[in-house]
């Protein structure tokens, strides 16, 4: 199938000069704010006394408290922003032997939330994930776990990034996945992996993705705790071995924010492990003050991890400015990965019988300039092709008015 092409803009021949202005990935990143992030985090039911856990009695155990309200908040927002949004239902059996409970329990009524922005022209897929369930009294030493940091902080980032990029076209496909039942041994991500990723192109569709096209899986889990006396760092962790995704994500974080990135291996206790186990490049972005991997003498571990006080309203706890910065970095990584195709608004001027047509190109995008004298005939003549570059370019094409045919022009990208 030939690559899809995007029609950008038609412009009638003018005798005035118009000012062009480039839109960049930084403009998208700058729309991520602490206020926006905090609003999403609060609407995920992260206050003391709230929970997105499950019932803790006999089987079947089902979603309880504010679990489904948080799910519905995500669905309504993703849908309103124009994403292809769907629920991925599943159930499972699990044994929590590590909590001195030898019983096996059946969990039902679980749902992953999936929101997809389809790419135009590209074949790569980037999976950005977080989990929205919280610990509960069924298998942890808690009564009601609000899970503001673990893991609603990552879900709030998904929502803030999705809102920031909603009006833009991207070359490659972006999938936001909010996993359920991460606290039950990663059951949501395992289900998605086993039912919605395939090695066979013939099995792919709107809800099943080709494994070889998935270039990176970026997991955001626990990104909102940063003690004031520790370095302003964020960790980008891999399970083992090398990871192109880890260093690409880290580079974007440092490019778009003031955060410093620490890299490490051994990060294997969150949803990214499900995708790593089938050979995908999967990384975990997590607060620096979660585990002291680096032997810091002034390390301060998150005091409310897996407790009833992992809440947005616990005093002197979460650093929402820090969380928003991490979110900005990941928004930048999404742009650097998937390549936004910004509107190519044509600006024109005439001087000495020469028509100058100007626009700003997007990185990694090829352009074609067409002209016509008759819009009703839909007969466009190719004037010139512009090769892709690795940066934003202020592109100008000059045409001799004595020879050019056309008084209406358009740009197509691919």
C-alpha positions in Angstrom: 0.0 0.0 0.0 1.5 3.4 -0.9 2.1 5.8 2.0 -0.9 8.0 2.9 -0.5 11.7 1.9 -1.8 14.6 3.9 -3.4 17.6 2.1 -2.4 20.8 4.0 -3.5 24.0 2.4 -4.6 25.7 -0.8 -3.6 29.3 -1.5 -4.8 31.7 -4.2 -2.1 33.8 -5.8 -1.7 37.0 -3.8 0.4 40.1 -4.3 1.2 40.6 -0.6 3.7 39.1 1.8 2.3 37.0 4.7 4.3 36.2 7.8 4.9 32.5 8.4 5.5 31.0 11.8 6.8 27.5 12.6 5.1 25.2 15.0 7.5 22.9 16.8 7.3 20.0 19.2 8.3 22.4 22.0 5.0 24.2 21.4 3.1 21.0 22.1 5.2 20.2 25.1 4.6 23.7 26.5 0.8 23.0 26.7 1.5 20.4 29.4 1.0 22.2 32.7 0.9 21.5 36.4 -2.7 22.7 36.6 -3.8 20.4 33.8 -1.9 17.4 35.2 -3.2 18.0 38.8 -6.8 18.2 37.5 -6.6 14.8 35.9 -4.9 13.3 38.9 -7.7 14.6 41.2 -10.4 13.3 38.9 -8.9 9.8 39.1 -10.2 9.5 42.7 -6.8 9.8 44.5 -7.9 11.4 47.8 -7.7 9.8 51.2 -10.6 7.3 51.6 -10.9 6.7 47.8 -9.7 3.6 46.0 -9.6 2.0 42.5 -9.2 -1.5 43.9 -11.4 -4.6 44.0 -13.6 -6.4 46.6 -11.7 -8.5 49.0 -14.1 -11.3 49.8 -14.6 -14.7 48.1 -14.6 -15.1 44.4 -15.5 -13.5 42.1 -13.7 -10.4 43.2 -14.9 -7.4 41.1 -14.0 -3.7 40.8 -15.1 -1.6 43.8 -15.1 1.8 45.3 -14.2 4.4 42.6 -12.5 2.0 40.2 -15.1 2.2 37.4 -15.6 5.9 37.9 -11.9 6.5 37.1 -12.2 4.1 34.1 -15.2 6.1 32.8 -13.3 9.4 33.3 -10.6 8.2 31.0 -13.0 6.9 28.4 -15.0 10.2 28.3 -11.9 12.3 27.9 -10.1 10.1 25.3 -13.4 9.9 23.3 -14.0 13.7 23.5 -10.5 14.3 22.2 -11.1 12.3 19.1 -9.2 9.1 19.9 -10.2 5.6 18.8 -11.2 4.6 22.3 -12.3 1.1 23.5 -12.5 -1.1 26.5 -10.5 -4.4 26.7 -12.4 -6.6 29.1 -10.8 -9.6 30.8 -10.9 -11.8 33.9 -8.3 -14.0 35.6 -7.4 -16.3 38.5 -4.5 -15.5 40.8 -2.9 -16.8 43.9 -1.3 -14.3 46.3 1.0 -16.7 48.1 3.4 -13.9 49.0 0.8 -12.4 51.3 0.5 -15.7 53.3 -2.8 -16.4 51.6 -2.7 -19.8 49.8 -6.2 -19.3 48.2 -6.8 -18.7 44.6 -9.2 -16.0 43.6 -11.2 -15.3 40.5 -11.3 -11.6 39.4 -14.0 -10.5 37.0 -15.2 -7.2 35.5 -11.7 -5.9 34.7 -11.0 -3.6 31.8 -8.0 -2.0 30.1 -8.7 1.4 28.5 -7.1 1.8 25.1 -6.9 5.1 23.1 -5.3 5.2 19.6 -4.1 8.0 17.4 -3.5 6.5 14.0 -0.4 7.6 12.1 -0.4 8.8 8.5 2.4 7.4 6.3 4.5 5.8 9.0 4.4 2.1 10.0 5.8 2.4 13.6 3.7 2.1 16.7 4.6 3.6 20.1 2.8 2.2 23.2 2.6 4.6 26.2 1.2 2.8 29.2 0.3 3.2 32.9 -2.0 1.4 35.3 -5.1 2.8 36.9 -5.9 0.2 39.6 -4.7 0.7 43.1 -3.7 -1.6 46.0 -6.6 -2.9 48.1 -7.2 -4.9 51.2 -7.5 -8.1 49.2 -3.8 -8.7 49.0 -2.0 -5.8 50.6 -1.7 -4.4 54.1 -4.0 -1.5 53.4 -7.7 -0.6 54.0 -8.3 1.8 51.1 -5.3 2.6 48.8 -5.9 5.8 46.8 -2.8 5.0 44.7 -2.2 8.7 43.8 1.4 8.0 43.0 1.2 4.2 42.3 -0.1 4.3 39.6 -2.6 7.2 39.0 0.3 9.6 38.5 1.2 7.8 35.3 -2.4 7.7 34.1 -2.7 11.5 34.7 0.4 11.8 32.5 -1.3 9.8 29.7 -4.3 12.0 29.9 -2.3 15.3 29.9 -0.2 14.1 26.9 -3.2 12.9 25.0 -4.9 16.2 25.5 -1.7 18.1 24.4 -1.4 16.2 21.1 -5.1 15.8 20.3 -5.3 18.4 17.5 -2.1 17.3 15.7 -1.5 14.7 13.0 1.4 12.3 13.5 3.4 10.2 11.1 3.4 7.1 13.3 0.7 5.5 15.5 0.5 6.3 19.2 -1.4 3.9 21.6 -2.3 5.0 25.1 -2.9 2.0 27.3 -4.3 2.3 30.9 -3.9 -1.1 32.3 -6.2 -2.6 34.9 -5.0 -5.2 37.6 -1.3 -4.3 37.6 -1.4 -4.8 41.3 -2.6 -8.4 40.6 0.7 -9.5 39.0 0.3 -7.4 35.8 -2.8 -9.2 34.6 -4.0 -6.3 32.5 -0.8 -5.8 30.5 -0.5 -9.6 30.1 -4.0 -9.8 28.7 -3.4 -6.9 26.2 -0.1 -8.5 25.2 -1.6 -11.9 24.6 -4.8 -10.7 22.8 -3.9 -7.5 21.0 -0.4 -8.0 19.7 0.3 -10.5 16.9 3.3 -11.6 14.9 1.0 -12.1 11.8 0.1 -9.2 9.6 -3.1 -11.1 8.6 -4.3 -10.9 12.2 -3.9 -7.2 12.7 -6.9 -4.8 12.7 -8.1 -1.8 14.6 -7.6 -3.5 18.0 -4.7 -5.9 17.2 -1.2 -4.5 16.5 1.7 -6.0 14.6 4.5 -6.8 17.0 7.3 -6.0 14.6 5.9 -2.4 14.2 6.0 -1.7 17.9 9.2 0.3 18.3 8.9 1.1 22.0 6.8 0.6 25.1 7.1 3.4 27.7 5.6 2.6 31.1 4.9 5.5 33.5 4.4 4.2 37.0 5.0 6.3 40.2 6.2 9.6 38.8 5.0 12.2 41.4 7.1 11.8 44.5 10.3 13.9 44.7 11.7 14.8 48.1 13.0 18.4 48.3 16.4 17.2 49.7 17.2 14.8 46.9 18.4 15.5 43.3 15.9 16.6 40.7 16.2 13.4 38.8 14.0 10.8 37.1 14.8 7.2 36.5 14.5 5.5 33.2 14.8 1.8 33.9 15.2 -1.3 31.7 14.8 -4.9 32.7 18.2 -6.1 31.4 20.5 -5.6 28.5 20.6 -2.6 26.2 17.6 -0.5 25.3 17.4 2.1 22.5 14.1 3.2 23.9 15.6 4.0 27.4 18.2 6.3 26.0 15.8 7.9 23.5 13.3 8.6 26.2 16.0 9.9 28.5 17.3 12.2 25.8 13.9 13.7 25.3 13.3 14.2 29.0 16.6 16.2 29.3 15.8 18.1 26.0 12.4 19.4 27.1 12.8 19.8 30.9 15.4 20.6 33.6 15.3 17.0 34.9 18.4 14.9 35.0 18.0 11.2 34.0 19.5 8.3 35.8 19.6 5.0 33.9 19.6 1.5 35.4 18.7 -2.1 34.8 16.8 -4.4 37.1 13.5 -2.6 36.7 11.1 -5.6 36.4 8.1 -4.9 38.7 5.5 -3.1 36.6 3.6 -3.6 33.4 6.5 -3.1 31.0 7.8 -6.5 32.0 4.8 -8.1 30.1 6.0 -6.6 26.9 9.7 -7.1 27.6 9.0 -10.8 28.0 8.0 -11.1 24.3 11.1 -9.2 23.1 9.8 -5.7 22.8 11.9 -2.7 23.8 10.0 -1.7 27.0 11.2 0.7 29.6 9.9 2.1 33.0 9.9 5.8 33.8 9.7 6.2 37.6 10.5 8.8 40.2 14.1 8.9 41.4 13.1 8.6 45.1 11.5 5.1 44.7 14.4 2.8 45.1 18.0 3.7 46.0 19.6 2.1 43.0 22.5 4.5 43.1 23.6 4.4 46.7 22.7 8.0 47.5 23.5 9.0 51.0 20.6 11.5 51.1 18.1 9.2 49.5 14.5 9.5 50.9 12.2 6.7 49.8 8.5 7.3 49.1 7.0 7.0 52.6 3.5 6.3 51.5 4.1 3.6 48.8 1.3 1.0 49.0 -0.5 2.7 52.0 -3.8 4.4 52.7 -1.9 7.7 52.5 -0.7 7.5 48.9 -3.1 10.3 48.2 -3.1 13.7 46.5 -4.2 15.4 49.7 -1.6 13.9 52.0 0.3 16.9 53.4 3.9 17.5 52.1 3.8 14.4 49.9 3.5 14.7 46.1 5.4 17.2 44.0 3.0 17.9 41.2 5.4 20.3 39.5 7.9 17.5 39.3 5.2 15.1 37.9 4.3 17.7 35.3 7.9 18.0 34.3 8.2 14.2 33.8 5.0 14.4 31.8 6.5 17.1 29.6 9.5 15.0 29.0 7.3 12.1 27.9 5.2 14.4 25.7 8.5 15.4 24.0 9.5 11.8 23.6 6.1 11.1 21.9 6.8 13.9 19.5 10.4 12.9 18.9 9.3 9.3 18.3 6.0 9.6 16.3 6.8 12.8 14.4 4.0 15.4 14.3 3.1 16.7 10.9 2.4 20.3 11.4 0.1 22.3 9.1 2.0 23.6 6.1 0.4 27.0 5.7 1.5 28.5 2.4 2.6 32.1 2.4 3.4 33.9 -0.8 5.0 37.0 -2.2 5.8 38.4 -5.6 9.0 40.3 -6.5 10.6 40.9 -10.0 8.2 38.5 -11.7 9.0 35.7 -9.3 6.5 34.0 -7.1 7.9 32.8 -3.7 5.9 30.2 -1.9 7.0 29.6 1.7 6.2 27.1 4.5 7.8 25.4 7.4 8.5 21.7 6.9 8.2 19.0 9.6 11.1 16.6 10.4 11.2 13.3 8.4 8.3 14.4 6.1 8.5 14.6 2.3 6.5 17.3 0.5 5.1 17.8 -3.0 4.0 21.2 -4.3 1.2 21.2 -6.8 -0.5 23.9 -8.8 -3.7 24.3 -10.9 -5.7 26.9 -12.8 -9.0 25.1 -12.4 -10.2 23.9 -9.1 -13.4 22.4 -10.5 -11.4 20.0 -12.7 -9.3 18.7 -9.8 -6.3 18.6 -12.2 -3.2 19.3 -10.1 0.2 19.6 -11.7 3.3 18.5 -9.8 5.7 21.4 -9.6 8.4 20.1 -7.3 9.3 17.6 -4.6 11.0 18.4 -1.3 13.0 15.7 0.3 12.7 14.9 4.0 15.1 16.5 6.5 15.8 15.8 10.2 14.7 19.2 11.4 12.2 22.0 10.9 13.1 23.9 7.7 11.9 27.3 6.5 11.2 26.1 3.0 10.9 28.6 0.0 10.1 27.6 -3.6 10.6 30.3 -6.2 8.6 30.1 -9.4 9.0 32.2 -12.6 5.6 33.8 -13.4 6.5 33.7 -17.1 6.5 29.9 -17.1 4.5 28.6 -14.1 1.0 27.3 -14.8 -1.3 27.7 -11.9 -2.9 30.3 -9.7 -3.8 28.0 -6.9 -1.3 25.9 -5.0 -1.2 23.1 -2.4 1.2 21.0 -0.5 0.9 17.3 0.1 3.1 15.5 2.6 4.0 11.9 3.1 
